Amino acid sequence: MKSDEKRSHRLNYLLKCYLTDPQENSLYLRAKQMGVTDSTAKDYIRTVIIQAQKTHSKQI
């Protein structure tokens, strides 16, 4: 699996997690469980929150 594919799968998983439990701390812990670095986990969190906001604004 290519690295961009892996990142995409991880972000989709984290987005689903965030939509069911919108807590940054629990999202960070889930990202860390994937074995990524702190900076990557924080990048994932930013990306997921932005995506969630976009998804939410489209529904309104």
Backbone hydrogen bonds, N-H to C=O, Kabsch-Sander energy under -0.5 kcal/mol:
donor,donor_aa,acceptor,acceptor_aa,energy
6,K,2,K,-2.4
7,R,3,S,-2.4
8,S,4,D,-2.1
9,H,5,E,-2.4
10,R,6,K,-2.5
11,L,7,R,-2.8
12,N,8,S,-2.4
13,Y,9,H,-2.3
14,L,10,R,-2.7
15,L,11,L,-2.4
16,K,12,N,-2.0
17,C,13,Y,-2.2
18,Y,14,L,-2.7
19,L,15,L,-2.4
20,T,16,K,-1.3
21,D,17,C,-2.2
23,Q,21,D,-2.6
24,E,22,P,-0.5
27,L,23,Q,-2.0
28,Y,24,E,-2.6
29,L,25,N,-2.3
30,R,26,S,-2.1
31,A,27,L,-2.2
32,K,28,Y,-2.6
33,Q,29,L,-1.8
34,M,30,R,-0.7
34,M,31,A,-1.0
35,G,32,K,-1.9
36,V,31,A,-0.9
41,A,37,T,-2.5
42,K,38,D,-2.4
43,D,39,S,-2.1
44,Y,40,T,-2.7
45,I,41,A,-2.2
46,R,42,K,-2.3
47,T,43,D,-2.5
48,V,44,Y,-2.8
49,I,45,I,-2.6
50,I,46,R,-2.2
51,Q,47,T,-2.4
52,A,48,V,-2.6
53,Q,49,I,-2.2
54,K,50,I,-2.2
55,T,51,Q,-2.5
56,H,52,A,-2.6
57,S,53,Q,-2.4
58,K,54,K,-1.6
59,Q,55,T,-1.1
60,I,56,H,-0.9
